[in-house]
Amino acid sequence: MTGKWIVKRMMMGMIVLIIVSFFSFWMLDRAPGNLAAAYYGGNAQTLNASEIERINETFGLDRSIKERYGAWLYELANGNMGYSLKEGRPVLEVLGEKVPNTLVLVLTSLMLIIALSLPLGLIAGLNKDSLISKLVSYAGVLMSSIPAFWLGLVLIWIFSLQLGLLPSSGIKRIGGTGYGDRFVHLVMPVTVLVISHVGLYARFLQESIIAESEKYYVLVALANGVGRKIIKRGMLKNALSPYISYFATTIPSFFGGTVIIESLFSYGGLGQLLVNAVSSKDFPLLMGGVMTMGIFVVVTLFIADCILYAVNPRLRREGAR
Amino acid sequence: MRPYKTKLICWIFLLVIVLLTLFSAYITPYESNTMNMDAVYEAPSQSHWFGTDHLGRDVLTRLLAGGKVTLIVAALSTILSLFLGLIYGGISGYFGGRIDSLLMRLLEVFLTIPSLLIILVFQAFMQGSVWSILLIIGLTSWYTTARIVRTEFLKLSQLEFVQVAKMIGTPVWKILVSHLLRNSMEAVFVVTLFNFAGAIFIEVSLSFLGIGVSPAVPSWGNMLFHAQSDFITGAWWVGIFPGLLIMFTVLSINIIGSSTFRTKRG
């Protein structure tokens, strides 16, 4: 039955990806102006009618959207995402350069967020009236009220411009190699992502532990002389699954956040590529980027679901039905 | 400080901000778009409290005028998302059964799509218009509202007074509005508040990226669009003040939202 559940989840992911791709394709198709104009940018006015027609024919723009979307899907299935209009290189090649950077950024931040928010939330939730509990409550609200990109701006101002300690942008120094250099460039983007998320997650865990500790079964177990340690363990297990599902629901917006952070720090990853593709109207690249990010989100959600499934026996029973 | 006092302060702060921004044109002696090349990057002083930006425009004036755009965009898009959420969640929660499970599956799919992606694609060709950004924020932020309305409606539909109302033939719209909707007001209010804060964030972030409100219209996000180079020039006031204002506004909304949520839970 676990197998059945996994297949079901995967189907769900596929549906999401197809809807995302169709939506984007359709919206880009609705875009005013034609592809020929986008391709030639500022020189578009110099094109005459027959030239536009020739370009349209070459790119298959005279076909219906159904045909074109079908062709795009078919090519995608064969590992071809088309060619970037601006760079003329295969989209896949461009993505291959940028995606690893984003993965490094996202994975580092996510791991730090989990590593910080879990203990903070736990301690704050278990000691309800302690100083740290109050701190988590207040800091959580405060941190989620700071616009992430503005925090980044201020950090750049302080650490790059005033103190000259950290680089303000990029992935590495020009011609720079070595992990130390890369690490230094990661510090600020990761810090911003962690600060703007950690409070939220810690606070959520804290609240769900407090809510759990007020439940009837805890009282009954206490009255029956069950050891506090055992109760605590049970409580934590129950409070963990809302935390994980909260994590899962915020993953899409987390990826959205990286788009903004990447463009702020000129961190050459997927997010910056997306924003650039939008402003240069590079539609094949945009489609490729959107799909890649969609795949990331779907995969991360799938992993979160699997953890949830392992932690929560109720889900397992439901899945059996 | 007692919770209700904090909440009151937040409400007053928000009210002041809203009034100041709405009537900004009558308050400040400067024009928000008038450039003054003789007064570029002037530090905060008596005549320019928050300094001037790279085109010599008064930062405080632009903050107030920009707040109007940002807050109106956020408010209208929140209202749009509230309506969509009420309708979607209402249908799902009231009818229940297969319609409900179908709609909820679909919602799960929507929730998985990073809304920023949709907004990016949309803005790729609708660049600049205040209306387009308002529309797209509204269209991508109703999911939580729908979820909460649905849960509340489902819960309330089970209750006796609703069952009785159905039995004695109360018209459907009356059940929906005066029984179901009225009793889920508080939960809807909280989620709408959080949506409002979220909408401010989205507008600000998009305009900062240069794909939001067009640069000609001042907005809190637009003011920060240039901030990176302003910081380099040493004009910290251009970047710091809008950010602080955004932060305090969103902070008060969040405090009101979470304290309402807590008093409700008891």
Interface residues (C-beta under 8 A of the other chain):
Chain A: M12 I15 V16 I19 V20 F23 S24 M27 L28 R30 A31 P32 G33 V141 L142 S144 S145 I146 P147 A148 F149 W150 L153 V154 I156 W157 L161 A211 T249 P252 S253 F255 G256 V259 I260 S263 L264 L274 V275 A277 V278 S279 K281 F283 L286 V290 M293 G294 V297 V298 L301
Chain B: E108 V109 L111 T112 I113 P114 S115 L116 L117 I118 L120 V121 F122 Q123 A124 F125 A197 F201 V204 S205 F208 L209 G210 I211 L224 A227 Q228 F231 I232 W236 G239 I240 P242 G243 I246 M247 F248 V250 L251 N254 I255 S258 R265
